Amino acid sequence: MSKVRVLVGTRKGAFVLESDGKRHAWNVNGPFFTGWEIYHMKGSPADPNRIYASQSSGWFGQVIQRSSDGGKTWETPGGGPTQDPRGWMHGESNKFVYDVSGETGKPLTTHQFYDGTQHPWEFKRVWHLEPSLGDPDAVYAGVEDAAIFRSADGARSWQELPGLRGHGTGPKWQPGAGGMCLHTILIDPQNPKRIYIAISAAGAFRTDDGGKTWSPINQGLRSQYIPDPNAEVGHCVHHIAFHPSRPGVLFMQKHWDVMRSDDAGDSWREVSGNLPTDFGFAIDVHAHEPETIYVVPIKSDSEHFPLDGKLRVYRSRTGGNEWEPLAKGLPQSHCYVNVLRDAMAVDRLEPCGIYFGTTGGQVYGSADAGDSWEPIVRDLPPVLSVEVQSLP
Amino acid sequence: MIRVVLPTHLRRLAQADSSEVQLEVHDPATIRGVLDALEARYPMLCGTIRDHATGQRRPFLRFFACEQDLSLDSLDVPLPDAVVTGAEPLLIVGAIAGG
């Protein structure tokens, strides 16, 4: 029978939840990396035992962890003790240094700061790790301040793909409330040279040449509280998702509005339809139905909790516009948690399983495509991210 | 041998047996020399005490020894004799902040 492994990153450590294909009885493993913020963990599609984790702290900065046994044990790549002090190894698995060389495109070195002045890029943390589809040792990292890095050696070392910051709109990017973060990386399974990324608050970008050059893909996004609501960049995109079989069709949860593109991001249209709020963070697509999508509407702007204290996932079976609330098994009173942008994921089993984590420390799972929900765990630290691995 | 006391999180990250590690540091012993030796033995600590790009001490970490705060001194100032002889440890301390 198939198995499922749910990777949960929290404010105070990582947890690995495992179940058989029924998805009702769960083993909870962890916490790992206690006391550290785990912004994201994700497994390699090419080798499910290879998992990468972003571990960070306001005191000690960034650490990258790697597991080669499905999350049982972890290591800092290249960080083992050296035997001979003269043969110094320098741990570089957490070395994210922006590329400022002239040879690789002279990336811009400033962005817009909160006060409107130009501010130099300063690395703060890794928000998202996206393993390559075919090589367990290749992995991308989306970081704050916004940039994308790539490792080809199992996260031992990282190199920026400087074309993203270098294409010209960088001085117009600015931090959202959570910082200026590159939080979404989607690799086209039909064309691995095509990658989509999203930045708060700059917008979505696409490369068609493996990361050398990038273009903003924000036409059709409308953000009424920026000076030019239809600007080329400056939009606060919260998350993007696609179905692997149809990677040119994108679904976006923007700061306001749910959006859809049918042309690989060249143009967008709003599909918020009858959703009860105009705000949210997470969005994902059913594993077997490319037109079935899920969001968790959140009340904007500074409240950031479910409307009326009722936690409800909304599902559209029509690719947007027509939405139905899914509440069975979820708290329907006095619930004031949030669901963050990387905290929802789907498995590949039949029927499709949906999972999401909350800032209240609950991880909910549905083994029937959202019709009903059960808490897998209730009392973890605030959940930052949820990813799922479907295992044979 | 210079004695260095690590904060709990870094001791765990380094998989050190105890919070205090002993390091051989070239003369004249300085904080920079201690950090070089520490990172050589524990490469996973690179970047956690001083920033990879700037080499500067991370803002929420402090260096204490002999009841003195050495954090704002140059990394190249010689350490107190009591630290050099091993009579007193160099403390790397995480600032009390956050939740």
Boltz contact constraints between the chains, C-beta under 6 A:
constraints:
  - contact:
      token1: [A, 35]
      token2: [B, 9]
      max_distance: 6.0
  - contact:
      token1: [A, 58]
      token2: [B, 60]
      max_distance: 6.0
  - contact:
      token1: [A, 58]
      token2: [B, 98]
      max_distance: 6.0
  - contact:
      token1: [A, 59]
      token2: [B, 60]
      max_distance: 6.0
  - contact:
      token1: [A, 59]
      token2: [B, 94]
      max_distance: 6.0
  - contact:
      token1: [A, 60]
      token2: [B, 9]
      max_distance: 6.0
  - contact:
      token1: [A, 60]
      token2: [B, 48]
      max_distance: 6.0
  - contact:
      token1: [A, 61]
      token2: [B, 47]
      max_distance: 6.0
  - contact:
      token1: [A, 61]
      token2: [B, 48]
      max_distance: 6.0
  - contact:
      token1: [A, 61]
      token2: [B, 58]
      max_distance: 6.0
  - contact:
      token1: [A, 76]
      token2: [B, 44]
      max_distance: 6.0
  - contact:
      token1: [A, 79]
      token2: [B, 43]
      max_distance: 6.0
  - contact:
      token1: [A, 79]
      token2: [B, 44]
      max_distance: 6.0
  - contact:
      token1: [A, 85]
      token2: [B, 40]
      max_distance: 6.0
  - contact:
      token1: [A, 88]
      token2: [B, 40]
      max_distance: 6.0
  - contact:
      token1: [A, 89]
      token2: [B, 43]
      max_distance: 6.0
  - contact:
      token1: [A, 90]
      token2: [B, 46]
      max_distance: 6.0
  - contact:
      token1: [A, 91]
      token2: [B, 43]
      max_distance: 6.0
  - contact:
      token1: [A, 91]
      token2: [B, 44]
      max_distance: 6.0
  - contact:
      token1: [A, 91]
      token2: [B, 46]
      max_distance: 6.0
  - contact:
      token1: [A, 94]
      token2: [B, 47]
      max_distance: 6.0
  - contact:
      token1: [A, 95]
      token2: [B, 52]
      max_distance: 6.0
  - contact:
      token1: [A, 97]
      token2: [B, 53]
      max_distance: 6.0
